[in-house]
């Protein structure tokens, strides 16, 4: 599918807006800041009632909130969020690359590492060079971006929430679909039945937590993953690191047992399991 770019205008966070306002208050003619969530630095002309970038004039925000990214819709700055049954929101991080939330639940790690760099460490485990990779829960596309950088032959990515795909069109850290990246709107728990047997070399499985998407931790789904993955194929499976003493369950151990029944060998890796198709 095509991800629609919702504009090439600036993206603002509270930190960058403060830089612009401080430059205005000092009377500086120009200031350096980032208008693409840390991917690059821009020179901006500041004025009393607005600022100029790439020949276009933009207003200062009357109110700029923390934990919010603003995009230019052609007329005004709007929060990068949507509500259609659930609130889906692009959220800034100290690392530049944003995370996203669904109904206030953070979907990517940000506490100790950039969500983008975290994805890079996990992709490295499946060694994407020359491989066909299945990315089961595409999210913002950080797994796919690292697979492309690692010269994967092809990446097949699924994301069931169209509002998350809308966020991808705003996020400069998200890759655009192209010759080597296929992005489909669909629930992988259903769509996996359409994928031919033994057609992928590696799998990246980063499901939402068990309480939200238990079907993506089921024996039936793991049997399907074993069907589509070629022998000796690799899979990274995010499980998180729940505390068995407080939660009453050992999710990584449960997952490892189901994977074993599906024909995988697995071992702990990062915040999940690295599995091998026997």
MIDREN-707749 format. One line per 3 residues: number of its first residue (from 1); their letters; for each residue x, y, z of C-alpha. Coordinates in nm, 3 decimals. Example, Ala and Ser with C-alpha at 12.3 -4.5 7.8 and 13.67 -1.06 7.14 Angstrom:
<rs>
1) AS) 1.230,-0.450,0.780  1.367,-0.106,0.714
</rs>
This chain:
<rs>
1) XXX) 0.000,0.000,0.000  0.102,0.364,-0.029  0.165,0.557,0.290
4) XXX) 0.047,0.912,0.234  0.289,1.184,0.334  0.073,1.439,0.515
7) XXX) 0.299,1.728,0.428  0.666,1.815,0.427  0.620,2.102,0.668
10) XXX) 0.787,2.141,1.006  0.727,1.924,1.310  0.731,2.099,1.646
13) XXX) 0.784,1.973,1.999  0.785,2.175,2.320  1.165,2.180,2.326
16) XXX) 1.203,2.314,1.972  0.923,2.566,2.022  1.103,2.699,2.329
19) XXX) 1.417,2.747,2.120  1.221,2.952,1.868  1.051,3.164,2.135
22) XXX) 1.378,3.226,2.321  1.544,3.344,1.998  1.254,3.580,1.932
25) XXX) 1.271,3.721,2.284  1.647,3.779,2.252  1.595,3.957,1.922
28) XXX) 1.803,3.703,1.725  1.751,3.716,1.350  1.808,3.342,1.307
31) XXX) 1.831,3.032,1.520  1.933,2.667,1.470  1.683,2.398,1.566
34) XXX) 1.539,2.070,1.441  1.207,2.062,1.260  1.214,1.690,1.178
37) XXX) 1.243,1.527,1.522  1.620,1.533,1.537  1.700,1.397,1.193
40) XXX) 1.863,1.725,1.086  1.924,2.084,1.194  1.757,2.379,1.023
43) XXX) 1.828,2.753,1.016  1.511,2.947,1.096  1.449,3.321,1.059
46) XXX) 1.268,3.456,1.363  1.036,3.753,1.387  0.802,3.911,1.633
49) XXX) 0.483,3.749,1.504  0.617,3.438,1.332  0.915,3.250,1.196
52) XXX) 1.027,3.155,0.846  1.163,2.825,0.717  1.220,2.733,0.353
55) XXX) 1.048,3.052,0.243  0.726,2.982,0.435  0.597,3.176,0.734
58) XXX) 0.471,2.995,1.044  0.313,3.121,1.368  0.432,3.061,1.722
61) XXX) 0.197,2.835,1.916  -0.034,2.991,2.172  -0.005,2.672,2.377
64) XXX) 0.252,2.397,2.329  0.210,2.083,2.538  0.464,1.832,2.659
67) XXX) 0.456,1.484,2.510  0.296,1.620,2.192  0.424,1.653,1.837
70) XXX) 0.265,1.919,1.617  0.249,1.902,1.238  0.156,2.173,0.988
73) XXX) -0.169,2.090,0.807  -0.139,2.380,0.563  -0.327,2.627,0.781
76) XXX) -0.227,2.562,1.142  -0.024,2.336,1.368  -0.219,2.030,1.483
79) XXX) -0.132,1.751,1.730  -0.010,1.432,1.563  -0.293,1.220,1.699
82) XXX) -0.619,1.064,1.590  -0.921,0.929,1.772  -1.140,0.664,1.611
85) XXX) -1.247,0.438,1.894  -0.901,0.467,2.050  -0.655,0.755,2.080
88) XXX) -0.346,0.697,1.866  -0.071,0.951,1.926  0.285,1.018,1.810
91) XXX) 0.491,1.101,2.119  0.832,1.276,2.128  1.130,1.125,2.308
94) XXX) 1.463,1.259,2.425  1.624,1.044,2.156  1.466,1.221,1.859
97) XXX) 1.286,0.922,1.708  0.933,0.923,1.849  0.732,0.645,2.005
100) XXX) 0.356,0.611,1.980  0.075,0.542,2.222  -0.264,0.379,2.190
103) XXX) -0.503,0.493,2.462  -0.208,0.607,2.670  -0.021,0.275,2.645
106) XXX) 0.335,0.326,2.523  0.406,0.087,2.239  0.787,0.117,2.216
109) XXX) 1.066,0.131,2.477  1.209,0.476,2.547  1.336,0.476,2.906
112) XXX) 1.696,0.371,2.850  1.732,0.360,2.473  1.600,0.523,2.158
115) XXX) 1.308,0.321,2.016  1.484,0.341,1.679  1.816,0.207,1.812
118) XXX) 1.631,-0.059,2.009  1.478,-0.182,1.684  1.824,-0.192,1.527
121) XXX) 1.958,-0.424,1.798  1.668,-0.664,1.750  1.687,-0.666,1.371
124) XXX) 2.058,-0.749,1.393  1.965,-1.076,1.569  1.789,-1.209,1.258
127) XXX) 2.072,-1.105,1.021  1.856,-0.955,0.742  2.118,-0.942,0.464
130) XXX) 1.967,-1.089,0.148  1.664,-1.230,0.333  1.288,-1.209,0.294
133) XXX) 1.168,-1.079,0.631  0.817,-1.093,0.776  0.747,-0.797,1.007
136) XXX) 0.427,-0.904,1.181  0.326,-0.585,1.366  0.473,-0.297,1.168
139) XXX) 0.399,-0.004,1.401  0.607,0.298,1.303  0.824,0.084,1.077
142) XXX) 1.150,0.092,1.271  1.210,-0.281,1.222  1.151,-0.237,0.851
145) XXX) 1.388,0.061,0.834  1.672,-0.141,0.985  1.597,-0.439,0.759
148) XXX) 1.629,-0.210,0.457  1.950,-0.061,0.595  2.075,-0.417,0.649
151) XXX) 2.004,-0.493,0.281  1.719,-0.736,0.324  1.595,-0.862,-0.011
154) XXX) 1.231,-0.788,0.079  1.030,-0.690,0.386  0.664,-0.786,0.419
157) XXX) 0.510,-0.574,0.694  0.158,-0.581,0.841  -0.011,-0.317,1.055
160) XXX) -0.379,-0.354,1.140  -0.444,0.000,1.266  -0.488,0.254,0.982
163) XXX) -0.431,0.541,1.227  -0.083,0.406,1.305  -0.012,0.404,0.932
166) XXX) -0.133,0.763,0.923  0.126,0.846,1.191  0.393,0.685,0.972
169) XXX) 0.314,0.944,0.705  0.407,1.218,0.953  0.713,1.055,1.108
172) XXX) 1.044,1.126,0.929  1.196,0.820,1.099  0.943,0.585,0.934
175) XXX) 1.037,0.423,0.600  0.814,0.461,0.298  0.695,0.148,0.116
178) XXX) 0.882,0.080,-0.205  1.044,-0.193,-0.412  1.174,-0.383,-0.108
181) XXX) 0.914,-0.286,0.152  0.555,-0.403,0.122  0.318,-0.261,0.383
184) XXX) -0.030,-0.406,0.419  -0.318,-0.293,0.638  -0.429,-0.610,0.806
187) XXX) -0.431,-0.822,1.120  -0.141,-1.066,1.093  -0.327,-1.323,1.304
190) XXX) -0.567,-1.355,1.009  -0.348,-1.252,0.716  -0.073,-1.505,0.791
193) XXX) -0.290,-1.781,0.641  -0.240,-1.616,0.299  0.140,-1.628,0.318
196) XXX) 0.285,-1.927,0.130  0.461,-2.198,0.326  0.839,-2.171,0.365
199) XXX) 0.841,-1.831,0.191  1.026,-1.615,0.445  1.378,-1.638,0.586
202) XXX) 1.329,-1.439,0.907  1.048,-1.308,1.128  1.028,-1.005,1.353
205) XXX) 0.736,-1.044,1.592  0.674,-0.744,1.818  0.313,-0.787,1.933
208) XXX) 0.128,-0.566,2.178  0.121,-0.696,2.532  -0.054,-1.027,2.597
211) XXX) -0.360,-0.869,2.758  -0.432,-0.671,2.440  -0.343,-0.924,2.169
214) XXX) -0.339,-1.271,2.322  -0.402,-1.430,1.982  -0.050,-1.327,1.876
217) XXX) 0.092,-1.546,2.157  -0.123,-1.849,2.079  -0.017,-2.198,1.975
220) XXX) -0.219,-2.166,1.655  -0.032,-1.851,1.556  0.309,-2.001,1.633
223) XXX) 0.220,-2.302,1.420  0.151,-2.061,1.135  0.484,-1.884,1.189
226) XXX) 0.658,-2.221,1.169  0.472,-2.294,0.845  0.581,-1.974,0.666
229) XXX) 0.939,-1.970,0.795  1.198,-2.169,0.605  1.407,-2.427,0.788
232) XXX) 1.697,-2.276,0.979  1.513,-1.943,0.969  1.539,-1.700,1.260
235) XXX) 1.277,-1.512,1.457  1.298,-1.243,1.721  0.987,-1.247,1.943
238) XXX) 0.930,-0.959,2.183  0.784,-1.076,2.513  0.881,-0.801,2.752
241) XXX) 1.024,-0.886,3.088  0.727,-0.923,3.324  0.810,-1.007,3.683
244) XXX) 0.677,-1.358,3.746  0.667,-1.297,4.122  0.429,-1.003,4.090
247) XXX) 0.238,-1.097,3.774  0.182,-1.460,3.867  0.300,-1.585,3.530
250) XXX) 0.623,-1.634,3.339  0.529,-1.521,2.990  0.869,-1.581,2.824
253) XXX) 0.865,-1.938,2.957  0.509,-1.992,2.830  0.603,-1.855,2.489
256) XXX) 0.916,-2.072,2.471  0.708,-2.382,2.545  0.458,-2.302,2.269
259) XXX) 0.737,-2.225,2.024  0.897,-2.560,2.105  0.571,-2.739,2.027
262) XXX) 0.561,-2.551,1.693  0.910,-2.673,1.603  1.131,-2.388,1.724
265) XXX) 1.434,-2.381,1.949  1.464,-2.055,2.142  1.678,-1.871,2.392
268) XXX) 1.643,-1.537,2.577  1.765,-1.233,2.384  1.725,-0.866,2.482
271) XXX) 1.362,-0.827,2.596  1.236,-1.134,2.417  1.335,-1.464,2.260
274) XXX) 1.551,-1.550,1.962  1.401,-1.858,1.799  1.532,-2.090,1.529
277) XX) 1.321,-2.307,1.300  1.447,-2.661,1.335
</rs>
